[in-house]
């Protein structure tokens, strides 16, 4: 799914809203709901849920804080994504295929790690808990790589928004099970049983892997020729058979070629695309860091925050995620990106109004509704866009690179958000967070212009390339 196939111009036959909603009835789109659940399940079990258990048995706050470092695994998954892209692990990949095989391997690792945590006493053997947590984190990140690659390869581009939407919905349900669900079980029974039940729930993903079909992917001739030319450059005059040749060939094809391919397909415009990827979610990531302190500072209670921001907010996000999938089918990918970028920037201003009004639950509900629906919509659309940038010869590696890149600028800028609030107050901070969305809006408009110009300059004897929307 190369990026050059994008275009904001809709085809003549546009789907109705009802027909657009039917994309969620596609079997593989439904399957992503359960794979999303499997991806979301381990996350909180490594962080807030595990922290609750550790604190309850008297582990120090400083030690609990250090546990968050296992999350670095998710940020560096791009380093072993080439292995998932290319390495076969018999009998898993030979029987199930490359994507399903790696998913099942990862899920076995997640379940084993959770069972290890369940039957290790953190008050007596904390070090062993750390090793099992690292196993869960590594296996979970590996599962993410395989699921993302499957999601991109399993369906045509017009269904990517729906795949992203159901993935987000399933992921949220996984978070609910690992958060509220695990806490409920632990409160009525015990922590070991809670983590045992969570390990059993990994079976949802395993069953899905056994039911779905492996996507059929072919590597085009241009990709094969580019890899061969790159290998010749790396080897120089030392081309020969043997272990070194095979190692260089693997590194060239799995690690170097995905980057070369992306720049070869997009030229210097690749830098614009990467800038857009890094800036699209900058506004809402920056706001998100200060959201909870803001709620507390203007006087909302824990119960109000839990009910409106956490419970109702999750529902609003799910609605937005599903709307994003429908929007991609209805009006196309680039137009949907523009809608998402505008909504994210604009809805941040509702928080500025809340800061002026103060403690008002109706206003809080309005702010949460606007922010979470826009974030869910933008999230689905953006995942679909990142998917469109990949070449199916290197799906896992390229998507892992993009997904790592899009959070990095937001994390860096968000780190200084507290200083901004202390300097100018919450109202001006929310205007600042909204303004951070302007570069993304401008870059979407430039992307639309670029692809329109590219289509206009295409040969009149060739068929114009339209964005798939029907």
N, C-alpha and C positions, 0 to 999 in steps of 0.2 A: 504494500500500500504506500507507494511513494508519495511524497508531499506534492510533487508537481501535478498530480491528478486533481488537486483541489480547485474548486471554483465556486464563487458565491452566486453565480447565476442559476436560477432554478430551471428545471426542464419545463416543457409546455404542460405536461400532465401533472398537476400537483395533487397530492393526496389530501383527502379531507381529514379533519381532526379524528374522526372515528376510525378511518383507515390507518392513520398514523399510530393510534393506540394499539392496533392489532399486532404491532411488532412485538409486544410483550407476550403474545401467544406462541411465538416461535419456540420449538423445543430447546434449542441451544440457549436462547435468551432465558428461558425458565431455569435451565441447568445452572446458569451463572448465579442465580439466587442462592443455591446451596453451596457453590464454590466460594461465593462471597462470605457466607456464614463460616465456612471452614477457615477462610483467611482472617476474619475478624476475631474468631474465638481465642487464639493464643495471646493476643496483644495485652489485654488487661490482666491476664493471669500472670504476666511477667512484671507488671507495674503496680497499679493501684490496688488490685486485689491481693497480690502477694505482699505488698507493703502493709496492708491491713493485718494480715496474719503475722508477719514478722514483728510488728509493733505490739500486737496482742501478747506475744510470748516474751516481750521485753528486749528485743533487739534495738540498739541505739539508733537515733535519728540519722547520725552521720553514716552509719553502716547501711541503713536503708537507702539513703541518698546515693551511695556508691552503686547500689543495685541498678540504678537507672542507666548506668554505663552499658548494660547489656543491649540497650536500645541502639547503640552505635552500629550494631550488626545490621540493622535495617537500612542505615545510611550508606553502608559500604558494600551492599550486595552486588553492585555493579562489577566488583572485582572477580566474583565467581560466576556471574551470569554467563560468560562465554563457555564455561564448563557445562552448564545446563543446556546451552544452545547446541553444543556439539558432541558431548561425551555420552556414549551408550553404556548403560549399566545392566548387563544381563542378570536375571531374566526379565527384569521389570520393563526396560525399554524395548526388548525384543518381542515381548508378549503384548504389552499395552501400547507401545509407541513412545516416542520421545517425550511428549508433553504429559501424557497420562502417567507414564512410568515414573517421571521425576516427581509428579504430584504425590503419587502413592509412597514413594521413598520418603519424601518430606513429611507426609502425614504419619508414617510409622515413627519417624524421629520425634515428632511433636507429642504423640501419644506416649511414647516411651519416656520422654522427658517429664511430662506431667505426672505420670505414675511414679517416677523417681522422686519428684517433689512431694507427692502425696505421702509416700512412705518413708520420708526422711524427717527427723525431728529437728526443726530449725534452731531450737534452743540448745541442742546438743551437738549438731553437726552442720553448722551453717556453710562450711566450705563445700560440702557435697551439694547443698542446695544451689550454690553458685554454678557448679558444673552442670547440673541438670537444667538450670535456667538458661545457660549458654547454649545447651543442646536444643532447647525449645526455640530460642531466638534464631539460631542458625537454620534450623529446619523450617521455621515459619517464614523467614526471609527467602529461603529457597523455594518454598511453596508459592510465595508471592510471585517470584520470577516465572515459575512454570505456569501459574494461572494467568498472569498477564499475557504471556506468549500465546497460550491457548485462546484467550478471549479475542485477541487480534486475528488469529489465523482461522478461527472456527466459522466466522461468518463474513459476509460482504460488508463493505464500508458503510452502507446505508443503515445497517443494524448495530453499528458500534455504539451509538448513543444509548440504545436500549440495553445493550450488554453492560455498558458502564452504569446505567441506572439500576438494573437489577443487582449488579455486583455491590453497589453502594448500599442498597436496601439489605441484602444478605449480610454484608459486613456489619451494619448497625445491629442487626439481630444477634450476630455473634458477640458483639460488645455487650449487649444487654445480658446475654446468657453468662458471659464471663464476669460481668460486674455484679448486677443485682442478683442474678441467678445463683452465682457461687456464694454470695454473701448470705442469701436466704438459706441455702443448704447448710452452710457452716454454722449459722446461728441456731438452727434446729437440730443439727446432728454434730458434725465435726469437720475440721479443715481437711483431714485426709480423705473423707468421703466426698467432700466438695470437689477436690481435685481429681478424684477417681471418676466422678460423674463427668467432669469436663473432658477427661481423657476418653471416656466412652463416646462423648459427643463428637469427637474427631471422626467417629465412624460415619457421620453424615457426609463428610467430604470423601471418605473412602468409598462409600456406596455410590456416590455421584460419579467418581472416577471410573468405577466399573460399569456404570450404565451409559455414560456418554461415549461418543465415538471420537477417535483421534482425528484431528483435522488433516486434510490432504494439502500438502504444500509442495510446490515445485520451485526449484531454483532456476531463474532465467539464464539464458546464455550470456548476457552481458555481465551478470554477477560472476559467473564461472570464469570468464575471460579476464575480468578485473582481478580476481584472486590469483590466477595464474601469473599475470603480469607483475603483481605485487610480490609474489614469491620469488620470481626471477630477479627482481631488484634487490630483495633482501639477501638472497644467496650469492648474487654476483657471479663470479666465475667458478664458484665452488659447488656447482650443482652435481649432486651424486645421491645414490640411494643409501639407505641406512637409517639409523636411529636419529642422527642429527637432522637429516632431511625431513623425516616425518615430524620431528618436534618443531622445526621451523615452519613446516607447512601448516601444522595445527595452530601455532601462535599467529601466523599470518592470516589464516582463514577465520579464526575465532575471536582474536583480540584486535588486530590491526584493521582488518577488512571492514568491520562494521563502521568504524570512524571514516575510513577512506570512502566507503560507499555513500555515507550520508553527505559528505562534502562533494563527491563526484556528481550526485544526483541534483544537488541544489546550488553548487558553485558558491560564490561569495555571499549569495542570499542566505546561506546556511547560518551566517552570523546573526542576521536579522531574526531568523526563526528561533535560534538559541536565546537571543535577548528576550523575545516574546515569551518563550517557555519559562524563563527565569522571573519575569515580571507579572505574569498573568494573575497569580494568586497573592501578590505582595500586599495588597490592600487588606484583604480579610485575615491573612495570617498575622499581620501587625496588630489589627484590632483585637483578634482573639486572645492575645497575651494579656491584655488589660481588662477583658470583659468581666471576669469574676471579681477582681479587686474593685472595679467600678460599681458592680451591683452591691457589694458590701458597703462601700463608701457612701452611697446615697441612701442607705438604710434598709435595704431589703433583707428579710430573714432567710435563714438557711432553707426553711420549708418553701418559701416563695421561690427562691432560686432553683431548688430541686424540682418543684412542680412545673414552673414555667420554662426556665432556661434548659433544664436537663431532660425532663420527661416530655413536655409538649414540644420543646425545641427539636428533639429527635424525630418526632412525627413530622414537623415542618420540614426538616432536612430530607426525609424520605419522600415527601410530596414533591419537593424541588428536584430531587434526583430523577424521579419518574417523569416529571415535566420536561427535564432536560433531554431525556431520551426521545420523547415525542417531538420536541422542538427540532432536533436534528433531522428527523424524518420529514417534518412538515416544511421547514424553510431552509434546510441545508446547514452545513457545518460552520462555515465562516460567519454567516448571519447569526447563527446561534451563539458563536463565540462573542460577537459584538453585543448581543442582548445580555449575555452573562456578565461581560466586563462592565457594562453600563449599570446593571442592577447591583452588582457588588459594590461599586463606588457610590452609587446613589443611596443604597440602603444604610450605609455607614452614617449618613447624615441623620437618620432617624434616631441614632444613639445620641447625637448632639442635641436633638430636641428633647430626648429623655433626660439628658443632663440638666437642661434648663428647667423642665417640668419638675424633676425630682422624683421622690418616692410615689409612684403611681402604677399599680399593677396592670391597669388597662394599657397604659403607655408602654410598659415593659413587654406585655404580650404582643403589642403591635411591633415593637422593635425586634423581638425574637422572631416573630413571623416573617417580617421582611428580610432580616439577615439570614436566617436559616434556609428559607425557601430559595433565596438568591444564591447562597453558597452551595446548596444541593444541586441546583440547576447548573451553575457554572462548573461544578465538579464533574458532573456527567459529560457535559459538552467538552470540557478540557481533556478528560480521559480519552474521549473519542478522537479529539484532535491529535493528541500524542500518539495514539494508535495509528493514525493515518500517516505519521511521519516515518514509520518503520518499514524496512524491507523484510519480507517474510523469510529471507535467507538468514537474517540476524535478529529476529524479533525480540528474543529475550534480552540480548545484550543492549540493543539500541533503546528499548523501552526502559530498561533498568537505568540507563544513563539519563534519559529524559526525566524519569520520575524522581531521580536523586537531585537533578538540577533544579526542578521547579520549586522545591522547598528551601533551597540554600539561601537565595537573597532574602526571602521572607524571614528566615531564622536570624540572619545577620541584622537586618533592619529592626526586627521586633525586639532584639536584645536591648535597644536603646529607647524603647517605648516608655518605660518608666521615667526616664529622665525628661522626656517630652511632657508627660503629664505633670510632673513636679514643676516644670518651668512655665507652662502655659495653661494648665488646667484641662479638665476633661473635655469641655466643649471644643476648644481649639484642637485638642488631640484628635477628636473624631473628624474634624475638618481636614486635618493633616492626613489621617488614615484614608479618608475619601480621596484626597488629592493624589495619593500614591497609586490610585487606580487609573489615573489619566494616561500615563505612558502605555498601559496595556490597551486602552481604547484606541489610542492613536496608532499603535502597532497593528491592531486588527484591521483598521481602515487601510493601512499601508499594505497588509497582506491581501486584502480584497482588491486593491488597486493593482498590485503586482500580478495576481493571477488573471485579472481581467485583461491586462495588457498582454500577458503571455498567450491568452486565448486569441486575442485580436491579431497577434502577429503570427499565429499558426498558419500553415499553408492552406489556401482556399480549397485545395483538392482533398484535404484530409478532414475528417469529421471533427468538429469541436469537442473538446474534453469538458464534460460537465460534472459537477459534484453530484454524486449519487444520492438521490433523495426519494426515489420511488422504487 
